[in-house]
Amino acid sequence: MKKKYHFFAMLSRMKYINRWALMKNTHIENISEHSLEVAKIAHALAVIHNTRFGGNVNAERAAVLGVFHDAPEIITGDMPTPVKYYSKQIKEAYDQVEDDACNALLEMIPEDIREEYKPFFFKQEEDRQLWKFVKAADKISAYTKCLEEEKAGNSDFIKAAKSNLESLKEIEMPEVQSFIDDFLDSYSLTLDEMN
């Protein structure tokens, strides 16, 4: 009997893993939705890098890395940031759990194509610049979630918005500042205001 592989069925479960577990949400965001947002923003950061700052990176690959960046949370769940970074010991333990989850997911892929997926779970040196875009996109996505919750009247996200904005300002990447300047204000607008 031919072996069955569960990788894509497991990935489809990303829609069941909710983010912001410690916060009251007006809209529950799952990691599938979040990963799509991160992929779109990472792609934009790479495009901005190439067109405005003389870069030469693969924007499509940045998007794919964004798609997979939280996939291990299918197994680990979404660990709230205050818990994940509470202490060095917790962070180290969580990193090991996340590595184990990545290995478990890779085992769900046939061996002949597994190597193609490995860089999405274990960072490769040649993707270092792209992972910076994904990390920045992750922070931008977190901030836009805060803006959307605030716009809906949810005061639980006021402090998170301020904290996320401060961390965005600390990122020393001109692509991030370009994205902020060109696109970020729109997240506070209504549909009618955007039209």
PAMI-604152 format. One record per residue (C-alpha): residue number from 1; x, y, z. Coordinates in steps of 0.02 Angstrom, whole numbers. Each point is the difference from the previous one (the first is absolute). Last residue first. Example, Ala and Ser with C-alpha at 12.3 -4.5 7.8 and 13.67 -1.06 7.14 Angstrom:
[r 2; [684; -53; 357]] [r 1; [-69; -172; 33]] 
***
This chain:
[r 195; [-658; 2753; -127]] [r 194; [117; -17; 148]] [r 193; [-111; 112; 106]] [r 192; [-153; -105; -45]] [r 191; [92; -159; 51]] [r 190; [41; 79; 169]] [r 189; [174; 63; 36]] [r 188; [122; -52; 136]] [r 187; [87; -130; -109]] [r 186; [27; 135; -132]] [r 185; [128; 88; 110]] [r 184; [120; -147; -23]] [r 183; [20; 0; -188]] [r 182; [124; 122; -74]] [r 181; [95; 69; 150]] [r 180; [-2; -164; 98]] [r 179; [52; -100; -154]] [r 178; [141; 122; -34]] [r 177; [55; -8; 182]] [r 176; [4; -190; -11]] [r 175; [100; 4; -161]] [r 174; [124; 121; 81]] [r 173; [45; -136; 126]] [r 172; [61; 48; 172]] [r 171; [-141; -77; 100]] [r 170; [-18; 103; 158]] [r 169; [-152; 93; -67]] [r 168; [-90; -167; -20]] [r 167; [36; -44; 182]] [r 166; [-76; 166; 56]] [r 165; [-154; -31; -109]] [r 164; [-21; -173; 76]] [r 163; [8; 69; 178]] [r 162; [-125; 138; -38]] [r 161; [-118; -120; -87]] [r 160; [14; -126; 143]] [r 159; [-42; 138; 126]] [r 158; [-156; 49; -97]] [r 157; [-52; -179; -41]] [r 156; [-118; -31; 147]] [r 155; [-89; 163; -47]] [r 154; [-106; -90; -129]] [r 153; [-102; 133; -90]] [r 152; [0; -81; -172]] [r 151; [134; 124; -55]] [r 150; [105; -59; 148]] [r 149; [-16; -180; -60]] [r 148; [50; 48; -177]] [r 147; [148; 101; 63]] [r 146; [59; -145; 109]] [r 145; [-13; -120; -147]] [r 144; [101; 126; -102]] [r 143; [136; -4; 132]] [r 142; [11; -189; 1]] [r 141; [10; -1; -190]] [r 140; [139; 129; 3]] [r 139; [95; -108; 125]] [r 138; [-19; -156; -107]] [r 137; [50; 100; -153]] [r 136; [161; 50; 88]] [r 135; [36; -183; 39]] [r 134; [-42; -51; -178]] [r 133; [112; 138; -72]] [r 132; [142; -55; 112]] [r 131; [-33; -179; -56]] [r 130; [29; 58; -180]] [r 129; [171; 70; 44]] [r 128; [54; -165; 80]] [r 127; [-66; -109; -141]] [r 126; [172; -54; -65]] [r 125; [52; -43; 179]] [r 124; [-139; -127; 18]] [r 123; [-135; 11; 133]] [r 122; [-79; -163; 54]] [r 121; [-187; -15; -31]] [r 120; [-24; 77; -172]] [r 119; [177; -54; -45]] [r 118; [-52; -184; 23]] [r 117; [-139; 6; -129]] [r 116; [102; -39; -157]] [r 115; [100; -128; 100]] [r 114; [-159; -99; 33]] [r 113; [-39; -31; -185]] [r 112; [74; -176; -21]] [r 111; [-25; -40; 184]] [r 110; [-189; 13; -7]] [r 109; [-63; 135; 120]] [r 108; [-73; -36; 173]] [r 107; [175; -17; 73]] [r 106; [21; 185; -38]] [r 105; [-144; 40; 117]] [r 104; [78; -99; 143]] [r 103; [168; 84; -29]] [r 102; [-81; 171; 10]] [r 101; [-92; -50; 159]] [r 100; [163; -58; 79]] [r 99; [81; 166; -47]] [r 98; [-149; 92; 80]] [r 97; [18; -102; 160]] [r 96; [186; 42; 4]] [r 95; [-35; 186; -26]] [r 94; [-133; -9; 138]] [r 93; [127; -71; 122]] [r 92; [126; 137; -44]] [r 91; [-132; 136; 18]] [r 90; [-61; -71; 166]] [r 89; [177; -8; 68]] [r 88; [42; 177; -57]] [r 87; [-151; 66; 91]] [r 86; [-171; 75; -36]] [r 85; [33; 4; -188]] [r 84; [-123; -136; -51]] [r 83; [-124; 49; 137]] [r 82; [-10; 185; -45]] [r 81; [-4; -49; -186]] [r 80; [-151; -115; 15]] [r 79; [42; -178; -55]] [r 78; [-106; -44; -151]] [r 77; [-27; -187; 0]] [r 76; [147; -120; 0]] [r 75; [-58; -122; -135]] [r 74; [-90; 113; -123]] [r 73; [118; 134; 70]] [r 72; [137; -79; -106]] [r 71; [-83; 84; -152]] [r 70; [39; 176; 63]] [r 69; [127; 51; -134]] [r 68; [-74; -109; -139]] [r 67; [-94; 132; -101]] [r 66; [131; 131; 40]] [r 65; [137; -109; -73]] [r 64; [-108; -13; -156]] [r 63; [-16; 189; -10]] [r 62; [188; 26; 19]] [r 61; [22; -129; -139]] [r 60; [-110; 106; -114]] [r 59; [103; 154; 40]] [r 58; [161; -82; -59]] [r 57; [136; 123; 44]] [r 56; [99; 125; -104]] [r 55; [9; 162; 95]] [r 54; [30; 174; -68]] [r 53; [-94; 91; 138]] [r 52; [-161; 57; -82]] [r 51; [-43; -140; -121]] [r 50; [80; -152; 80]] [r 49; [-28; 43; 183]] [r 48; [-177; 61; -38]] [r 47; [-35; -168; -84]] [r 46; [73; -92; 150]] [r 45; [-105; 102; 121]] [r 44; [-155; -32; -107]] [r 43; [30; -189; 0]] [r 42; [23; 3; 188]] [r 41; [-165; 96; 13]] [r 40; [-98; -125; -104]] [r 39; [77; -151; 88]] [r 38; [-30; 77; 172]] [r 37; [-184; 28; -40]] [r 36; [-16; -178; -67]] [r 35; [83; -66; 158]] [r 34; [-121; 98; 109]] [r 33; [-152; -73; -85]] [r 32; [68; -177; 20]] [r 31; [61; 38; 176]] [r 30; [-176; 41; 58]] [r 29; [-69; 172; 40]] [r 28; [-156; 11; 109]] [r 27; [-89; 162; -40]] [r 26; [-62; 113; 142]] [r 25; [141; -76; 104]] [r 24; [23; -4; 189]] [r 23; [185; -33; 27]] [r 22; [101; -141; 79]] [r 21; [-24; -117; -148]] [r 20; [61; 128; -128]] [r 19; [7; -130; -139]] [r 18; [-117; -143; -38]] [r 17; [50; -170; -67]] [r 16; [-146; -79; -92]] [r 15; [36; 77; -171]] [r 14; [175; -74; 6]] [r 13; [-85; -170; -14]] [r 12; [22; 1; -189]] [r 11; [186; -16; 32]] [r 10; [-32; -169; 83]] [r 9; [-97; -62; -152]] [r 8; [143; 64; -106]] [r 7; [132; -97; 96]] [r 6; [-96; -163; 30]] [r 5; [94; -122; -110]] [r 4; [-70; -172; -41]] [r 3; [117; -148; -25]] [r 2; [-43; -115; -146]] [r 1; [-67; -171; 51]] 
***
